[in-house]
Amino acid sequence: MTDSNPAPSLYSAREPIFPRRVSGKFRNLKWILLSLMLGVYYITPWIRWDRGPELPDQAVLLDLANRRFYFFWIEIWPHEFYFVAGLLIMAGLGLFLFTSALGRVWCGYACPQTVWTDLFILVERWVEGDRNARLRLHRQKKLDFRKVRLRLTKWVVWFLIGLATGGAWVFYFADAPTLLHDLVTGQAHPVAYTTMLVLTFTTFFFGGFAREQICIYACPWPRIQAAMMDEDTLVVGYREWRGEPRGKHRKAEGAEQLGDCIDCNACVNVCPMGIDIRDGQQLACITCALCIDACDDVMAKVGKPRGLIDYMALSDEVNERSGQAPRSVWKHILRPRTILYTTLWSLVGVGLIFALFIRPDIDLTVAPVRNPTFVTLSDGSIRNTYDMRLRNKHGEPRPFRLSVVGDPSMQIHLEGVDGDTVDVPADTAYLQRVYVVAPKESAPAHAEATDLRFWVEDTVSGERASKDSTFNGREN
């Protein structure tokens, strides 16, 4: 028998959100940050920085081919990846700090998804009009010339923004002017075109169509943030004890009993997530504070004090309900949790700066060749072989003198080099094979293992570096 009442679907189709334009201090702050962050992202690859004739002159460059990271005057080598790890730790601690103090302020003001979505909504508003005009166009069933023209214009601009986004990203990995020429002339590596295509599509789709879906369903941070927040965290909230019961405030019997909220839905209409903040804190809220600007504007028009929707802490609710003033913002921000995060963040930062200033300009690593562990020469002496990697972090070639300290009888020879000095190119990790020989009757020749230390000296600056190793002899 066929069931005439099938089970309801658990899937709800997305309802497009068309936020209304709003002005105010938080919206202006978002515009400033958006302009600053997009400007930094798009312009940075084109900033030049003179490092010398043999080094790249791009200020910020991730040179994967040569395994280098250049950031203005700072150069990070592969073995110094701990600097990158330290920066990632600082970023994580910074996110914890801001979330514990101000909720999802990162999501509302600085997250790339939010920044590019704001930009795409701005383009949509320029092309199709404000909220009501966009709603009418969305609900229009007839596909006439005007609707096609507006949609195509909007999508073309979105595509160009996505293309600029992908293009700017690949410029961080190669010399920007050279790569731009290669891209235009079709001479760039296929990886560059593929990366640009992927980023163009993802930017176009995430910022233009997915929007709040990414924040609600794809991003894990809304589900993690609760662990970073407590009752003293400042978040966007609605003072329902002041706003309820809602009403239009018409001159009628009982109107004087109404709260300050006139139920105009201005806070809902400007929300990029499409939520009603009057329903309380929700997973979808990104703390962008646009609802504060909208509500403050309405309160000014009806002659009510601002702050019906505002940044507030749960711990102040009891005091405010009884008519007392909320605590100072700084008392909410400066508390043990935020102080702990700030302290940890500062310690990591100071440690990275200290490590940056004490790192040497020359370095070496030594890898003994174990196959075979030693060679017996025709005169009975014992020879060990080592692969030595010499790092010259200077912007010009430097002569490095090599020596070995251990048993006085041991001698050092450099493959392909007359003497004990090798010229190391600028900003290079140079591989040099080194032989250490112990005479037939010496102690190292008959010992299973003898400690020794390799030294390298920059003959120009006099700077030295060393590395310990062992010499393998013939066990009697």
N, C-alpha and C positions, 0 to 999 in steps of 0.2 A: 504494500500500500504506500503510495507516495505521500510524503510529509508536505502538507500545504503551508506550513509555517517554518521555513528554513531558519537555521540559527543565524543570528546577526553576524556580520563580518567584524573581525577584530581590527581591521585596517580602516583608518579614517583618511580620506584624501586630503591633501594639503590645501588649505584655504589661503590664497595669495594675500600678502599683507602690503598695504599701501600707506605708509606712515605720512602724516601731514607735516608740512614745514613748520618749524618752531624756532623762535629766537630767544636768547637768554644767555646767562653767563656760562652755563654748562655746555650749551650748544656752541657758543663761541670758543670755549676751551677745546672742544672736540675739533672744530675747524682748524684752530691753530696747531694742535698736535697732528692732525691729518696732513696738513700742508708741510709741517716740519719733517715728519717721518717719510712721506712720499718723496719729498725733496732730497732727503739724505739717501734714500734707496736708489733713486734714479740718477743722481748727480755724482755720488761717490766714485763710481768706476772711472770717471773722467778727470778726477783730480790727479795732478802730476806731483811726483816727489823725487828729487834728484838723489840717487844713491851712488852715483859713480858711473863711469863709462861702460862697465861690464855687467851692470845690474839693471833690472827693470825699473822704469820710472813711474810706474803706476802706484798711487798712494796705498790702495788696498787691493791686494792681489792674492788669490788662492792658487798658487802655481803648482798644480798637481803633478805636472810632468817632471818638474825638478824637486818636488816634495818640499815646498816652502810656503810659508804664510807671511806675507808682508803687510804690515799695518803702520803706515807712515814710517817712523824711524825704528820700529820694532820688527825684527825678523825671527820667526819661529821655525826651528828645524824639526825634522821628524822625531828625534830623540827627546825633544822638549814638548811633547804632546801634553805634559802635565799642565802647561799653561792653558791650553784649550779646556782640559778637564776642570781646572780651577775656575775658569770663566763660566762654564756650564753649572758648576756648583753655586757660584755667586748668583747666576740667573735664577736657579731654583730657590735659593734662600730669599732672593729679592721678591720672587713671586709669593712665597709664603708670608713674607713681611707685609706686603701690600694687601694681600687677601685677609690676613688677620686684623689689619687696621681698618681697611675700607672695603672689604668684601671683594666682589669680582671687578675691581676697578681696572685691572689689566684687560679683561674682556670688553669692558665698555669703552675704553679709550685707546688702547695700544695693540690689541690683537690684530694680526693681519687680516683675518676674516672680517672683523668689524670695520677696519680702515677701508678695505676695498669695497665692502658692501655699502658703506657710506658714500663712497665715490660713485658707485654704480647707481644708487638711489638718486644722487644729485643729477647725474646725466638723465635718468628717467624723468625726473621732475622738469628739467630744462626742455626735454623733447615733448613729453606728453602732458605736462601741466601738474598742478598740485593734486592732492589726494582725491578730491571729488572728480576731477577730469580723468584721472587714471582709473578710478572705479567705473565711471561711465564707459570708458573705452574697453575695460575688461569685460563688462557685462553686455557689451554690444555683440549681438550674435552675427550680424551681417558683416561680412569681410569686404568692406569697400576700399576704394583707393586710398582714402585718408588713413584708415587703420593700418593698411599694409605699409604705407609710406612712413608713418610714425614708428611702427615696430622695426622695420628694416633700418631706419636711421639710428634708433636706439641700439640695435644689435651690432651695427657696424662700429659705432663708437665704443661699445663694450669690447668688441673684438680687438680694436686698436689698442685699448687700454691693456687687455690681456697680452697682446703681442709686445707692447712696451715692457710689460712686467717680465715676461719670459726673456726678452732681449736684455734687459738690465741685469737679470740674474746671470746669464752666461758671460757677461762682460766682467764679472768678478773673477773669472777663471782664466782669462787671457788678456793680453793687451787690448784695451777697448777700441782704439782707433783702427788697429790692424784687423781685429775680429769683425768690426763693422764693415770694413771694406770687403773682407772675405765673404761675409754673409750676403752683401748686396750683389757681389759678382758671382756667387755660387761656388766659391772656392773653400768655404769653411768645412770643417769636419762634420760628417753626418751626425755625430753625437750632439753638436751644437744645435743643428736644426731639429733634432728629435727632442732635446730638452726644451727648446723654445715652443715647439708644438704642444708638448705635454703641459707646460705651464700656462700657455695661452688658453688651452681648453679648460684646465682646472680653474683658472681665474675667471673665465667667462661663465662657467657653469656655477661655481661656488658663489661668486658675487652677484650674478644676475638671476639665477633661478633657485639655487638651494638656500642661500641666505640663512635664515634662522634655523633651518633644518640641520645645518652643520653644527651649530651651537648646541642644539637640543639633543641630537641623536649621535653625531659623529665624534664630538669633542668629549674626552673623558673628564675634563676639569670640573664641570658642574657637579659631578658625583664625588670628586675628591675634596672640593673646597670646604665641605662641612667640617672636615677634620682640622682646618686652619682657622675656623671662626669660633667665636664664643659670644656670650651675651653682651660683651662690651664692644664688639665689632660694629663699626658704623656702616649701615647699609641703607639703601633707599627704602623708605617705608611710608605707610599712610597712617595718620593719626585719626583712627576711626572714632576715638572718644570725643574728638572735636568735630569730625565731619558727619557723624550719624545722628539722627536719621537724615538721609539725603532727601532733597526736594528742590523744586524750582524757585523757591522763595517768592512766590507770588503773594500778593496781599490777600490773604484769605484766612479764615478761621483756623487757628492752629499753626500758622506759618511761623510764628515766633518760636515754636518748639523744635524747628528743624535745625540740623547741624550746618556747618559751613559749606559742606559739599553740595553743589547745585546739580549734581548728576549730569554734567555736560559732556562727559566722556572725552574731554580734551586729553587727559592722561593716556587713555587707551588709543586714541587716534594718532598720537605722535610716537607710540612705542614701536620700535623696529621688530620686536619679538611678538607683537600682537597680544600681549597679556594685559590684564587689569591689575595694577599694583594694589588696588583697594581690596583684593582678595588675599593679600598677605604675600610673604616671601615665597617665590616659586623658583623651580629649577631653571626655568627659561630666562629669568631676569639677569641681565648682564650689567646692571648697575650703571647704565649710561647716563641716568639722571635727566633725560629729556622730559620725562613726566613732571619733574620738579619745575622746569622752566614753564611748561604748559600750565600747570596748576597755579604757579605764582602769578602768571599773566592774568588768569581768570580771577584770582583773589583780588588783584589790584583793581580790576574792572568792577567788581561787586562790592568793593570797599571793605574787604576782609583782610586780616593780617596774613602774610605769607607763611609758608611752612606747613600747610596742611599735608603736603607730600614733601619729604625732606630726607636728608641723611640723618639717621637716628640710630640709637642703640637700644636693644631690648631691655637693658638694665635701667634705662631712664623711664620706662613706661609707667611704673608705679608712681614715681615722683610727679610725672607730668599729669597723670590722671587725677592726682590730688591737688593740682594747681601749682606745684613747685617748678622752678626752672630746671632744665636739664643741666647735667654736668658739662664742664668745659670740654671742647673737642680734644684738647691736648691730654686731658685726663683719660680719655678713651684710647688715644693713640699710644701714649707712653705708659705701658703696663708691662708686667714681667715677660709676657710672651713676645711682644714686639721688641722689647729691649734685648731679649735673648737672640732673636733672629738678627737684629741689627749688629749685635756683638759678633756673632758667628760670621755674618757677611763681611764685617770690617776685618776680622782676623784673616779670613781667606784672601781678601784684597791686599792687605798689608803684606801677607806672606808672598803673594805673587809679585808685588812690586819689589820686595827685598830680593827674591830669587832672580828677578829680571836684572837688577843692578849688580849682583855678585857673579852672574854667569860669565865664564871666561870667553875671550875672543878666539882662543885656540883650544882644541880638544883632540882626544884620540881614543880609539878603542882597539883592543888587541885580541885576535882570535887565533890561538895555536892551531896549526894544521896537524890533525891526528892520524892521517893516513899517508905515510907511517908516522909514528910518534917521534922517531929520530932516525937519522941516517948515519951510518959509519963510513967515513971518507977513507981514501986509499992510504992516508998516513996514520989511520987509527983514531983520529979526532972524531968527536960526536957533533952532529949538526941538527938543530931544531929549526923549523920553519914557522913563521908567523905572518898572518895577514893583518896589517896595521892600517886602520882608516884614520887619516889625518884631516881634521876639520879646520879650515881657514875661514873665519867669519868676517874677515876684513873685506873691504871693497876693492882691494888690489892684490896681486900675487905676492906671496911671502915665502922666503927661504926658511925651511924648517930643518934644524939640526937634530939628528936622532942619536941617542946613546942608551947604554944599558948599564945598570948598577946591580951588582951581585958579587959573584966570585971574580976577583981581579983578572983571572986568566981568560975569561970569556970575551970573545970579540964579536962585533956586529958588522954585517955586510948588507948593503941595500941592492936589491935586484935592479939591474939596468942603470945604476948610478955609480959614478966614481966618487968615492969619499963617503961622508956621513951626512950630507946635506941634500935635500930634495926641494925643488920648487913646487909649491902647492898653488894652483890657480885661485883666483878670487872667489870667495863665497862658494867654496866647493868642499865636498867630502872626498878626499883623494885616497885611493887604495894603493898601498905600497907593500910589496912582499919583502920581508926582512928575514935574514938568516943569522942565527946566533951559533957560534962554534966554540966548543970547549976542547982544548988540547987533550991528547991521548992520556997523559998521566995526571990530569987535573982532577980535583975532587968531583966537580959536576959531571964529568964523563963517566964516573963510576957510581954515582948516587942515583937512586930511583927518581927523585925529584928534588930540584933546587929552586928556591925562591929567587926571583929577579924582578927588577923594576925597569920599565922602559920610560925614558924621558924624551920629550920633544921641546925644543926651544925655538921661539921666533927670533931669528937673529937681528931683526929690525927693531922690535920693541923690547926684546929681552924677556918676554912673557914665557912661562914654562908650564907644562902639564905633564902628568905621569900616569902610568897604569901598571898595576902589578900583574905578574903572570908566573909561570913555572917553567923550568928547563928539565926535560926528561933525559936521563942518562941510561947507560947500560948497566943493569944491576949485576953485580958479581955473584 
